[in-house]
Amino acid sequence: MNSHQRLMRSETGRILAERVSIRLGRGKAAFEAVSDVSFSVAPGEFVCLLGPSGCGKSTLLGALAGHIDIAGGRLDVDGMAVSGPHPERGIVFQHHTLFPWKSARDNVAFGPKMRGVGKEQRRREAQRMLDLVGLNGFADRYPAQLSGGMQQRVEIARVLVNQPRLLLMDEPFGALDALTRLKMQELLLAIWEQFRKTILFVTHDIDEALLLADRIIVMKAQPGRIHEEITVPFPRPRSTDIVASPEFSRLKRHCLELLHEDRGTDTLPRLTPLGLGRAV
């Protein structure tokens, strides 16, 4: 990658949210899901939204993806108001959204196909992304022939092939077993180190947030709002070895205390030695 490409990479993917409010539902059933939320994310930064169920994490992600309208405030990406979905804002969900009738390669190539990229070029781009996520040799497999972790790798490749400015991830590893989840976290760190795309990552898992993020935005519920922002001090490149450090334990306890202060919800994270927690 030349210096011009690095510069372009570092200048895109900026998020600005100013006093954002989001209402869900209609009529008497409507409620305020997010209230007066303000934060910013720098280009290339990895930020986690951490909080219990019902605190508006996924709702905020949906608004940034362009699938949910805000009721008030300002929500911009690179200085432009979010007004609908766009391929430069890629999103990865907890459960894959792959086309079951298409092979892994054709699933990844679908975005370039919609952009008018020729068949041979889009197949090359798709194969390059599958190689990047460790699926060399699985390009001709269909989703039903892949494990859950492999399906999520294809999903990530399908988003990355569109070269998004911003990668939105809604608990993408939450449905995976503990060891697969750990491998996927390591893979995501490696991909982020290579491309430095801006990532906004939703999780219930304190350890996952501390392992991945530059900064954690802790949210509280009813309605969703920001509780505290935490800068994660661990240097990069980062490995799972940091979970054994005293500073990791201190920050983990602090995050747990913040979440326990939110008495408006019954859903709090369960901590495990490797931090591969689930909501209870």
C-alpha positions in Angstrom: 0.0 0.0 0.0 1.5 3.4 -1.0 1.5 6.6 1.0 -1.5 8.0 -0.8 -3.6 4.9 -0.1 -2.6 5.0 3.6 -3.6 8.7 3.8 -7.0 8.0 2.2 -7.5 5.1 4.5 -6.8 7.2 7.6 -9.1 10.1 6.6 -12.4 8.3 6.1 -14.8 6.6 8.5 -15.3 9.5 11.0 -18.5 9.3 13.0 -20.2 12.2 14.8 -23.3 11.8 16.9 -24.7 14.9 18.6 -27.6 14.7 21.0 -29.1 11.7 19.0 -32.5 10.5 20.1 -34.3 7.5 18.5 -37.9 6.4 19.0 -39.2 3.0 18.1 -42.7 1.8 17.6 -45.8 3.7 16.8 -48.7 5.4 18.5 -49.2 4.5 22.2 -46.6 1.7 21.8 -43.8 4.1 20.8 -40.9 4.6 23.3 -37.6 6.4 23.4 -34.9 3.8 22.8 -32.0 6.2 22.7 -31.9 9.6 24.4 -29.5 12.5 23.9 -26.5 10.5 22.9 -23.3 12.3 21.8 -20.0 10.7 20.8 -17.4 10.7 18.1 -15.2 8.1 16.5 -12.0 9.0 14.7 -11.1 7.5 11.3 -9.5 4.1 11.8 -10.5 3.9 15.5 -11.9 0.7 17.0 -14.7 1.5 19.4 -17.0 -0.9 21.3 -20.5 -0.1 22.5 -20.8 -2.1 25.8 -24.0 -2.4 27.7 -26.9 -4.6 28.8 -29.8 -5.6 26.5 -32.2 -2.7 26.0 -29.6 0.1 26.2 -29.9 1.0 22.5 -26.5 -0.4 21.2 -28.0 -2.2 18.3 -30.5 0.6 17.7 -27.6 3.1 17.3 -25.8 0.7 15.0 -29.0 0.4 12.9 -29.3 4.2 12.7 -25.6 4.4 11.5 -26.3 1.7 8.9 -29.2 3.8 7.6 -32.0 1.3 8.6 -33.4 3.4 11.4 -34.3 7.1 11.4 -33.3 9.3 14.2 -36.0 11.4 16.0 -33.6 14.2 16.9 -30.0 15.3 16.9 -27.3 14.8 14.3 -25.7 11.6 13.0 -22.9 12.0 10.4 -20.3 9.9 8.7 -17.5 11.8 7.2 -19.5 15.1 7.5 -22.5 13.7 5.6 -25.8 13.1 7.4 -26.8 9.4 7.4 -30.0 9.2 5.3 -30.2 5.6 4.3 -28.1 2.4 3.7 -24.9 2.7 1.8 -22.2 0.1 0.8 -19.5 2.3 2.4 -21.1 1.5 5.8 -20.8 -2.2 6.0 -22.7 -4.2 8.7 -22.1 -7.6 10.2 -24.8 -9.2 12.3 -24.7 -11.9 15.0 -26.2 -14.4 12.5 -25.0 -14.5 8.9 -27.2 -13.1 6.1 -25.5 -15.2 3.4 -27.5 -16.3 0.4 -27.9 -20.1 0.9 -28.1 -20.8 -2.8 -24.8 -19.1 -3.5 -21.3 -20.4 -2.9 -18.9 -18.6 -0.5 -17.2 -17.0 -3.5 -20.5 -15.9 -5.1 -21.7 -14.5 -1.8 -18.6 -12.4 -1.5 -18.7 -11.4 -5.2 -22.4 -10.2 -4.9 -21.5 -6.7 -3.9 -19.0 -6.1 -6.7 -21.6 -7.6 -9.1 -24.2 -5.0 -8.0 -21.6 -2.3 -8.6 -21.1 -3.5 -12.2 -17.7 -5.1 -11.7 -16.9 -7.7 -14.4 -17.1 -11.4 -13.7 -13.4 -12.3 -13.6 -12.4 -9.2 -11.6 -15.1 -9.8 -9.0 -14.2 -13.4 -8.7 -10.6 -12.4 -8.1 -11.6 -9.8 -5.5 -13.8 -12.4 -3.7 -11.1 -15.0 -3.7 -8.6 -12.5 -2.3 -11.0 -11.6 0.6 -11.7 -15.3 1.3 -8.0 -15.9 1.5 -7.7 -13.0 3.9 -10.2 -14.5 6.3 -8.6 -17.9 6.1 -11.0 -19.7 3.8 -8.7 -20.6 1.0 -10.0 -23.9 -0.4 -13.6 -23.2 0.7 -14.7 -20.8 -2.0 -17.0 -23.4 -3.7 -18.8 -24.4 -0.5 -22.3 -23.3 0.3 -23.2 -21.8 3.6 -24.9 -25.0 4.8 -21.5 -26.8 4.2 -19.6 -24.4 6.5 -19.3 -24.2 10.3 -20.7 -21.2 12.1 -17.2 -19.6 12.4 -16.6 -20.1 8.6 -20.0 -18.5 7.8 -19.0 -15.4 9.8 -15.7 -15.3 8.0 -17.6 -15.3 4.7 -19.9 -12.5 6.1 -16.9 -10.4 7.0 -15.3 -11.0 3.6 -18.5 -10.0 1.9 -18.5 -6.7 3.7 -14.8 -6.0 3.3 -14.9 -6.6 -0.5 -17.0 -3.4 -0.8 -14.1 -1.4 0.8 -16.4 0.3 3.3 -15.3 3.4 5.2 -17.0 2.1 8.3 -17.5 -1.4 9.6 -20.5 -1.9 11.9 -20.6 -5.1 13.9 -23.6 -6.2 16.0 -22.3 -9.0 18.3 -20.9 -10.8 15.3 -19.4 -13.6 17.4 -22.1 -13.9 20.0 -23.5 -17.2 18.6 -20.2 -19.0 18.4 -18.6 -21.4 20.8 -15.9 -20.1 23.1 -12.8 -21.3 21.2 -14.2 -20.3 17.8 -15.2 -16.9 19.2 -11.6 -16.4 20.5 -10.2 -17.3 17.0 -12.6 -14.8 15.4 -11.6 -12.1 17.8 -7.9 -12.7 16.9 -8.8 -12.7 13.2 -10.7 -9.4 13.5 -7.7 -7.8 15.3 -5.4 -9.0 12.5 -7.7 -7.6 9.8 -8.1 -4.3 11.6 -4.3 -4.0 12.0 -4.0 -4.4 8.2 -6.7 -2.2 7.0 -7.4 0.2 9.9 -11.1 0.6 8.9 -13.2 2.4 11.5 -15.0 -0.2 13.5 -18.0 0.3 15.8 -18.6 -3.0 17.6 -21.6 -3.9 19.8 -21.1 -6.4 22.6 -22.3 -7.5 26.0 -18.9 -9.0 26.8 -16.6 -6.9 28.9 -13.5 -8.9 28.1 -14.2 -8.8 24.3 -14.5 -5.1 24.5 -11.2 -4.7 26.4 -9.4 -7.1 24.0 -10.6 -5.4 20.8 -11.2 -1.7 21.4 -9.3 1.5 21.5 -12.2 3.0 23.4 -15.3 1.6 25.1 -18.6 3.5 25.3 -20.5 2.1 28.2 -24.3 2.5 27.9 -27.2 2.3 30.2 -30.8 1.6 29.5 -34.3 3.0 29.7 -33.8 5.0 27.6 -30.4 4.2 26.1 -27.7 6.8 27.0 -24.0 7.0 27.5 -22.8 6.1 31.0 -19.1 6.6 30.6 -16.3 6.4 27.9 -13.2 4.4 28.8 -9.9 4.6 26.9 -8.3 1.1 26.7 -4.5 1.5 27.4 -3.1 -1.7 26.0 -0.6 -1.2 23.2 -1.1 -2.7 19.7 -0.7 -5.1 18.1 -2.7 -6.8 20.9 -3.0 -10.4 21.9 -5.2 -12.4 24.3 -2.3 -12.4 26.8 -3.5 -9.1 28.1 -6.4 -10.8 29.9 -3.9 -12.0 32.6 -2.6 -8.5 33.4 -3.6 -6.6 36.5 -4.7 -3.5 34.5 -7.1 -5.7 32.5 -8.6 -7.0 35.7 -9.0 -3.5 37.1 -10.7 -2.2 34.0 -12.9 -5.3 33.9 -14.1 -4.7 37.5 -14.7 -1.0 36.7 -16.9 -1.9 33.7 -18.8 -4.4 35.7 -19.5 -1.8 38.4 -20.8 0.6 35.8 -23.1 -2.0 34.4 -24.4 -3.0 37.9 -25.3 0.6 38.5 -27.9 0.3 35.7 -30.7 -1.2 37.8 -33.3 -0.6 35.1 -32.5 -3.9 33.4 -32.3 -7.5 34.4 -29.7 -8.4 31.8 -26.1 -8.2 33.0 -23.0 -9.9 31.5 -21.7 -13.1 33.0 -17.9 -13.0 33.4 -15.8 -16.0 32.5 -12.0 -16.5 32.8 -11.5 -15.8 29.1 -14.2 -13.2 28.9 -16.3 -15.2 26.5 -19.4 -14.1 28.4 -23.0 -14.3 27.6 -25.9 -12.2 28.7 -28.0 -13.7 31.5 
